[in-house]
Amino acid sequence: MASSAVTSSQSPLPPRPNLAFRQLRGQRSPGEFAAAVRRAAREIGERVSCDARYIGRVEAGEIRCPNYAYERVFLHMFPGRELTDLGFAPRSSVRGRCPRPAADGPPAPRPDPRPGPHRPNQEESDVQRRAFMTGGTATVAAVSLTPLTAMPAMTPCGPAPDATAAAGRPARRAGAAEADLLEEAVRRIRLLDDRHGADGLHRHATVPLRTAYALLDTGTARRSTADRLYAAAGELAVSVGWLAHDSGRFDDARSHYAEALATARMAGNPALESHAFCNASFLARDAGRPREAVRAAQAAQRAARPLGSHRLLSLLALREAGGWAGLGDRAACERALARAQALFARGPAAADPEWMSFYGEAELEGLEAQCWATLGDWSRAARHAHRAVRLQDPHFTRNIVLYTAELADDLARGGRPDEAAAAGHRVLDLLGEVRSARVRTMLSGTTRLLLPHRRTAEVAAFLDRHGPVPAPAPVTIPRPTR
């Protein structure tokens, strides 16, 4: 089985040597230990391209937390231990980290460590869903993340009174501290989206985005800091664009992606450029502009080729495949899918971007399922969607819901209503944790497809649980222009 590996998360902070991991290596050389890691991976059906250099990076502290494939391998090699026992940082502190306290403000409240029924998982989910940027000093607080410690019954927090002012022109030049906070903001957005979906996050995320671009206007003392600020601001624009995209705000998403692309071009940052084009391709496909989706995916591939990431090129080939499917070009779609699979099989690399942590074998299967569904091959689409659900890491709750909703729709369109209803029940089970307009819209469409099968007990139970289905929006055809 191919690995669902992604790039190991790294930190902008100076690395601390991982002495615990060095002790586990013992007397073996880095090369010998890397060979042992590869053998352990094969034992559990994973594929990791571990070598002496990777082991050296871990021991030097450059890799604070391994990707999911390496995590499974390491826990298999050292049963009974957690990542922290191996010297790694908790995943939540890397994918989305809590802020450092601002120098002129009170420290962020520490979470209550006490176990018990008074701190249920649902409370944690609600707290994380509401945790977003608040105001403080002009340069720092509007891009920092303040955990909300209120109880779930409270209304979601918005920007603090001075956050809007902070989104104006900061009072002094930006530095490394501001770059750190912007990078943390991007990670937190991605973490929250992975778990809960985009709805409810988009409007909060626009405040730090405004501040990010205000910071760029202040200038910096060092070129290296300016490069970090441009990269972080652009990635923040992509992330906010994705929140708009997933919430059905396509015009807002298009604007944010264009902003990210302009930032990439100004900074001469091909990694950011490929990311912006990647998301623009996805948006064009969803918005019914398949030819634009193909062209944007091809532009992303041109920008990404010098970066040395096979996984990135694999994802971009899938974006291109989605555009070809929308154009009804099955042969071109199959060629792009074959290219995506071959590139994915080459495995992860140090050059894989951090934002691609969602892209493993499950996403590969899910995106291929979407291509076959677009081409009307429902049985093939359902087969790939089922694999996507089975392979997805539990951390990515939103993706599990999305793949399951796609599976339900493929089954319904493929003439398997009972199985579609069962998948629909699983989606409803998870919608309390995930808020995504995309998923709700998809499930409503599946429900309409199942209405003629209401006499079936399984379908009837699902329809009753789902509730009334709004009528689909009328399709308007624009007038031709000369």
Number of C-alpha atoms within 10 A of each C-alpha: 10 16 21 26 28 27 26 25 20 16 17 12 8 8 16 13 18 20 15 14 18 18 12 12 17 10 10 11 12 19 16 13 19 22 16 16 23 18 17 20 23 14 13 12 13 19 25 25 17 20 16 15 13 18 21 18 15 24 24 17 22 21 24 25 27 22 18 21 22 25 17 17 22 19 15 16 16 13 8 8 12 14 17 12 12 19 20 20 17 15 18 13 18 19 24 19 20 19 20 15 16 15 9 10 10 8 12 16 11 8 9 8 7 8 8 7 7 8 13 10 10 12 16 13 18 19 19 18 28 23 24 27 25 26 25 20 18 21 26 27 27 31 35 27 27 21 20 21 17 15 12 16 8 10 9 17 15 17 18 15 11 15 22 17 16 26 24 16 17 20 12 12 14 24 20 17 14 21 25 22 25 29 24 26 30 27 24 25 27 24 23 23 26 20 21 27 30 29 19 16 23 21 14 20 24 19 22 33 26 20 27 29 21 19 31 18 13 15 16 18 11 11 10 11 19 20 17 20 28 24 24 26 30 31 29 29 30 29 29 28 31 27 27 24 27 23 21 19 15 19 13 16 25 20 16 26 29 19 18 28 25 16 23 23 13 10 18 14 17 19 21 27 27 27 28 29 27 27 25 30 29 25 26 21 23 18 15 13 16 24 19 19 30 27 18 26 31 20 18 29 23 14 19 21 15 10 15 13 21 22 28 29 25 25 26 30 27 30 33 34 33 33 32 26 25 23 20 16 13 17 12 16 26 18 14 22 24 16 19 25 20 14 19 25 17 16 19 26 20 13 14 20 19 15 17 15 20 21 19 25 22 25 23 22 23 29 22 26 29 26 27 24 25 19 19 16 16 22 19 18 27 28 17 25 32 22 19 28 23 14 17 22 18 12 13 18 19 24 26 27 27 24 30 28 29 31 33 31 30 29 24 26 20 18 14 15 25 20 16 29 26 16 24 28 21 16 24 18 11 15 17 11 18 26 23 22 18 17 24 16 16 15 23 21 17 25 24 17 16 24 14 11 16 15 10 13 12 17 24 17 15 22 21 10 12 15 10 11 15 10 9 10 6 6 6 6 6 6 6 5 4 3
